Each structure stands twice: as C-alpha cells, then as structure tokens.
Amino acid sequence: MSREAQGHSERTLRMRRLFLIDLVVVVGIAAALATQGLHAGLSEPALGASPVPVQFPTNGWDVRRNRVHACPGVRASRWSQVTSLASTTRWRDCVECLPHKTLAAMPRSGIAVQITVAVEHPVRAVHTFAWPPQVKRAQVQAGFEGLPGRIGVYQAASLIKGREVSLFVWFGRNRPTVSQVSKANTELRHARLG
C-alpha cells in the first residue's frame, strides 16, 4: 500500500473513531438530560420528593391527616405516603385504617372520604382519573372486605402530577342517594391536591 493510501486509511480510521466518540458523548448528554427531565417532574416525581397531603376544607366535616412516612420495611426513597380524610361522622379509626369502627357508627346519611397520596420509585401507577375525582353513583359497591353490607364504597386510583392517588369514598348505605353523591363530589371539588 502506498504511503498516500496508508495516510488516507489512517485519517479515515481516526475520523471514524472521533465520530464514534462524538456519538457516545451526544447519547450520554441526551440520556443525562432525559434523566434530569424525568427527575424534574416531567414524567415522574423528583427523587427524594415527598407526597403532600390533600387539604380538605374545614366545613363541619371531621378532617384529619397523618404525616408523610414510608411503609414498614420499605425505604422512604422507594415509597412514601400520606393519608387525609374528611368525614361527616367522627372518625374512630387510625387515619390509614379500613374504618371498621367509623363505619359501624356511621348513620345512613353519612359520608367519609379517605385519600392517600404516595410517591413510588419507579412509578407503577397509571392515569385513570383527573383531579378532582368524580364519584359516580353506579360505581358504588357494597360488601367491601368484611364491612357490613349496608356500607357502600367508591374506590379509585390514579397517577396525578407524578403522585399515586388512592381514593375511597364510604357511604352509610349500600346505594347512596343522589344527594349523598353530590355532597361527596362537592367535598372532593374543594379538596386541594398538593
């Protein structure tokens, strides 16, 4: 091979190496920007972010919430949550509990709303409803996990603003009245999701 051909071959090889190095750098930068975008809240919450409790209006309902915490045996960086509630009846259970005592004492006209907001890494929830959620009377079911058959519950979960939102609305009757559903939806409309 002539010196000229050999020089051309070496230049071509160097150019290919530089192209590959540039390509690796560009792909690395793109991956870093995509990761920053994800962690900035474009598709999922920032790492280390805390869920914020739902704020219910103080309008005569029993309103409570607990503190942000991790589930037992799970690192807070992997999963943390906070639960808020509003009830027309005095709440007699822990904030996150299935409210057996509260529902046993709830009159037929009673309503209780229990919302848990969680941050999970990686995110597994999907978007199924927008905020504020709307309870539909036809979707209220009775016979939930050992509760009395007279109790109706609306249950839903969704990914909203990078947070996993779980919603339970309990009614003092298995088939709530139109007025009860309207009252529950009014409470949800006035609740603020952080």
Secondary structure, 3 states (H helix, E strand, C coil): CCHHHHHHHHHHHHHHHHHHHHHHHHHHHHHHHHHHHHHCCCCCCCCCCCCCCCECCCCCCEEEECCCECCCCCCCCCEEEEEEEEECCCCCCCCCCCCHHHHHHCCCCCEEEEEEEEEECCCCCCCCCCCCCCCCHHHCEECCCCCCCCCEEEEEEEEECCEEEEEEEEECCCCCCHHHHHHHHHHHHHCECC
